[in-house]
Amino acid sequence: MDMMDQYLLSLGLDSSPSILLSKIFLLVFAVLLFNFLVRKLFSQFAVKLQKTENEWDDALLDVARKPLAWGVWVIGMAWVVGIVSHAFDADTLNFVATLRDTLLIMLVSWFAVRLVNVVVAMLARPGKNRDAWDKTTVEAMGKLVKASVIITAILALMQHFGFSISGVLAFGGVGGIAIGFAAKDLLSNFFGGLMIYMDRQFSVGDWIRSPDKEIEGTVEYIGWRITRIRTFDMRPLYVPNATFANISVENPSRMTNRRFYETFGLRYQDQSKVQDITVAVKAMLLAHAAIDTHQTLMVNVNTYNSHSVDFFVYSFTKTTQWAEFHEIKQELLGLIGDIVAQNGAEFAFPTQTIQLLPQQEAGANGV
């Protein structure tokens, strides 16, 4: 500032108002010029970095653009306010410095949160030379890092305003016990969500169901307190995370195959044809493109029922898609029906046979 005063005096500005206005003008002009240069520099860097295969440098540049621009304005305006305060002997220099540091801490925290969001989004999708990370795990780690950034920023601001962090931490240790008893359910849900992230029993987008409770649907969101599931009738189901620690959860989305398991009943008068039918059905399944022949495949007579001779078909399809599986199932049922008809047999249905005795035999028996 003394060098600026000497330079302004050499220009013939010897009155205090002229020097003050000149200082303000030069500082505002310098801030505008520096901000303009920073934006131009960022634009040139962005054009050059887009030509590279590395996607992280583009993300870092985009994340830093806004916080840095605001930081330039914060520092520049702090200088302007400091000059005005010094000229009028106002006791606001400490306040300006405190406000400046507070805003800078908030800007650094904003930059860190933006960076975490971008990193989470990039890791959750596949890149040029890498596979996508597990979305649920990445989001969980992102939430933990963002929570750490926010807590650190709050503690730094408290320390900056004169509060003792050691006292706050001591209070947190003592008060944590009372809070733990008061918020037992909240903490159990929190740790339940943490276990979901760590165990990876299901992720967002998975179809899950529980044989212990009426829970079935597609996972839409896993929070720290609840998990939102969209049921098949399109209703949202909100389940506390602690529930999953006490129930069995089935994850059909991670199945490797879908099972085709059906039982067919033939008439007793077609018993001699059952062997040929089962052999033909098994050969059809082995030749079918949708059947996984590396899995268990069985076609055998199962039981003699009250009105039919039953055989079962046990196999697995290659697809796990529900709609596609039912298309394949419909085709297989039709082919099995054709095989039964080609062998001159028919499917059985419940019947009753009434045997009439000859008249003489009936009379002898007292009928």
Secondary structure by P-SEA (a helix, b strand, c coil): caaaaaaaaaaccccaaaaaaaaaaaaaaaaaaaaaaaaaaaaaaaaaaaacccaaaaaaaaaaaaaaaaaaaaaaaaaaaaaaaaaaccccaaaaaaaaaaaaaaaaaaaaaaaaaaaaaaaaccccccccccaaaaaaaaaaaaaaaaaaaaaaaaaaacccaaaaaaaaaaaaaaaaaaaaaaaaaaaaaaaaaaaccccccbbbbbcccccbbbbccccccbbbbbcccbbbbbbcaaaaacbbbbcccccccccbbbbbbbccccccaaaaaaaaaaaaaaacccccccccccccccccccccbbbbbbbccccccaaaaaaaaaaaaaaaaaaaaaacbbbbccbbbbbbccaaaaaaacc
